[in-house]
Amino acid sequence: MIRLRQKKTTIFIFIAPAIIPFLAFFCYPVLRTFLMSFFDVEQISSKIVTWKFVGLDNYFTLKATSFPNSLMMLFKVWLCCGIVVFILSLLFATMLTSGVYGKGFFRSMLYLTNVIPQIALGYMWTLYVFSSRFGMLKKLFNSVGLEKAASFAWTSPDNMFISMCIAYVFSCTGYFMLQYMAAIEAIPKSLYEAAEIDGATKFSQFLNITFPLIRNTLVTSLTLWTSRVCAFFALSRVFISSKTVSPLMYIYNVLFGTDSSNTAVGVGAAASVIVALIVVAVFMISNLIPKNKDIEL
């Protein structure tokens, strides 16, 4: 019995350096935010004794704000950008794992877009690519005689969402490409060799070998993509428009009073809870998708 207690004490001593920071810097803020969503809180640092209970009023208040529009914007980014990112990532991953020359160089160049801070990336696109004065696209279209395309106002409020999506796709493709490359390279080469002997085309090999065997990675990337999109903030601060306000940007405004003279900490906390629940819901749904071990290939 004494030895068992000593073992438990030893185990606790070893895991405490990891558990204590986790409880302090993750669990406590999450719990505090959840409680805030049911109270009227003057400041984010206000003591709990000063909070006024309002029940679900903060959640109902969100219906009359710009938060629903920001969620719709986020859904468009999740769906439209997600489709393009996954197609491009899978395409590049398939090409680079097929034995193309310069694989390491192209892999590094494509992943480099994920390393660049999104604030810097956003200004790079607005100043040097989409600029109506000296942007790269304007010069490119003028050089080939496409004057109408050259005069397209990429940075106007009406077109800002499209420009932001292009920049976001550019920044995310390399990250998911590496995941798919790792999954494809783990597939035994003997499967492709046997398929070639049977006369299968490259496209048939992709549909019947590659795609089914990277199903688990695709499911995981869906969850990662959702959490990444829900954390969408930096580019919406660069591509400023009423059509590009993200939920996190809305939360920032109501928490710190950037968008108005008054803060609404409880409303911001309620919005945070909703965004977190969206991520959890997508994670739970993605876990319902059958894994490879449940499918006969």
N, C-alpha and C positions, 0 to 999 in steps of 0.2 A: 504494500500500500504506500509506504514511504517512497519507494523507488518510482512508483507511478506518479506521485505528486511532484517528485523531483523532475521527472521527464516533462510533465506539463509545464512546470516553471521554466525549464530550459527552452521548451518550444515557444512559450510566450515571450521570453527574453529575445529570441531570434526574430520573431515575427513582429514584435512591437515597433521597431523602427519603420516598418512599412505600413502597419495598421494605423498607428496614431496619426501620421500625416494624412493618410487617406480619410480618416474620420474627420479631421480638423479642416482640411481644405476641399473636400468633396461632399461628404455626407451632410455636414452641418450647413453649408451654403444651400444645398438642395432642399433640405428640410425647412430652413428659414424662408427660402423663396416660396415654397409651397404654402407655408403658414401665412406669409405676407399677402398671398392672393385672396385671402378671405378677410383682410383688414384694410381700413383706411389708414395709410401711413404717410406722414408728412415728408420725412426724409429717409433715404435709404439707410442712414446710420441711426435712426431714431430707436430709442429703447423700447423693448416689447411692452412695458407698462403703459406707454403712450399710444399704443395701437388701438383703434376703434373697430370692433367687429362689425362687418357689413354683409357677411354671408357670401352669396353668389353675385352680389351687385357688381363687383369688378368684372366678372365674366360677361354679364349682360351689357355693361358699359362698352365693352369692346365692339359690340355689334354696331354701335353708332359712330365708331371712329374709322380711321383709315386702315386699321389692322386687317379686316377681311380682304381689302384690296391688296395688301402686302402679301397675304397668304396666297391669293390667286396669282400674283406675280411670281411668288416662290414656286408654285405648282408648275407654271409655264417654264421656268428655268429647269426645274427637276425633270419635266417630261421632254421638252424640246432639246435642251442642251444634253440631257442624259442620253437620248437616242443617238445624237451625233457623236458624243464622246465615246460611247460604247462601240459604235460602228468603226470609228477611226482607230480607237485603241486596239480593237480586235484585228482590224486590217493591218495596222503597222506591226502588231505582234506576230501575226501570221507571216508577213513578209520577212521580218528580221530573223525569224526562226527557220526560214527555208534555206539558209546557207548563203544569203546575199553578201556580197563583198562590202566591207566596212561596217559590219554589224555593230561593233562597239562604238564607233563614232556616231552613227545615226541614233543609237540608243541613248547616248549621252546628250546629244543635241535635243532630242525630243523630251527627255526628262528635265532638261535645264529649265524649261518653262515652268515646271512645278516648284523649282527652287527660288525663282525670282519672287520677291514680296509682291503681293497683289496690288498694293498701292502704287509701287513703282511700275508694275506691269500696266496698270490702268492708265497712268499718265503717259507711258510710252505709246500706247495705242491712241490716246486722244491727241497727243501732240505730234507724233511722227507718222501715224498711219491714217487716222481719220480726219486730220486737220483740213479745213476747207481752203487754207492758204498754201501750205507747203507739204501736205500729207502725201505719203507714198502712193496711196490709192488714186489720188487726184492726178499725180504725175504719170502713173501707170496708164490710166484710162485716156489721158490726153495724148500720150505717146502713140497709142493705137487708134486714135481718132474717135473714141467713144466719149463725146462731149457731154451727153446727157448723164451717163454714168459718172463722169468726172464732177459734174455739178451736184451730185447727190449729197445732201446735207446730213452726214453721218452723226454729227454732234448736236443736231437740233433736238428739242424735247420730244418730238414725235418719233424720231428714229433712234433715240438714245438706248432703248431697250434692245434693239437688234444689235447695235454696236457693242453693248455690254455683254450680250450672249456670245458674240464672236470672240471677244477677249477671254471670256470665262472658259469656253471650249478649248481655246489655245493653251490655257494654263493647266487644265485638268487632264488632257489626253495622255501625256507622258506618264503620269502617276499610275493610271489604270493599265496602260500598255505594259509596264513592267510586271504587274500582277499576272496578266495573261501570258506574257513571255515565260515566266517561271512555271506556270501551269502547263503550257504547251511543251516546254523542254523536259518536263517530267514524264511525258507520255513515251512509252517504249518505242524505239525506232522499228522494232520488228513488226509492229502492227501496220505501219506504213509500207514496209517492204512486202508484207504479205498481200496488202491491198493492191500494190503495183503489179505484183505477179498475177493477180486476178483480173487485171485490166481496169482498175478503178481510176478515174480521173482525179486531179487535184481537188476539184470542187466536191466530188463525191467523198474523198477522203476527209475533207473538212467537215462535211455534214454528218458523216457516219462514224468518224473516229475522234477528231479534234473537239468538235462542239459538245458531244455527250460527255467526254472525259474531263472537260473543264467546267462542267455544270456547277460544281461546288464553288469554284472561284467566281463564277458569274453571280451566284446567289450572294456570296460574301460582298462582292463589289456593289451590289444593289444597296445593301445596308450602309456600306461606307460612303456611297454616293449620296444617300439620303442625309446622313449626318453631316456630310461636307456641305451640301446645299443649304441645310438648315442653319449652318454657321456662316452663311453668305452675308458679308457685311462690307468688306473693304471696297469692292468694285462699285457697290451702290453709293458709296461716298464720293467716288470719282465721277461716275456717270450719273450726275445728279439730275433727276427728273421726277415728276409725280408718278411716272410709270415704272420707276426703278427702285422704289422704296421697299426694302426688305423688312421682314418681321424684326430682325435684330436691330435694324436702323430705327424702326418705330419704337422698340423697347428702349433703346438708348435715349431717344428724344423725350419720352415720357418719364424716364427715371431721373434724368439730369436737367430737364427743362430746356433742352435745346430748341425744340419746336414751338414752345409756348412759354409764357412767363411763369406758369405754375407746373409743378411736378405732380405725377400720379403714380407713386411707387406701387401701390396695390394693383393698379391696372397693368402696369408693366410686369409685375410678378405673375399675374394671371396669364398674360400673353406668353411669358416664358414657360409656364407650365404647359400651355397648349402646344407650343413648339416641341417641347420635350416629349409629350405624349404622341406626337406625330412620328417622331423617330422610333419610339418604343413600338408603336403599332406596325410600322413598316418592318422592323426587326422581327416581330412575332409572325407577321404574314410570310416573310421570306423564309422563316424556319419551317413553315408548312410545305414548302416546295420540296418534293422528293429528292433525296441525295442519291449519289451514284450507287451506294450500297443497297438502295431500295429499288433500283431499276435494273432490269436485265438488258445488257447492252448487246 
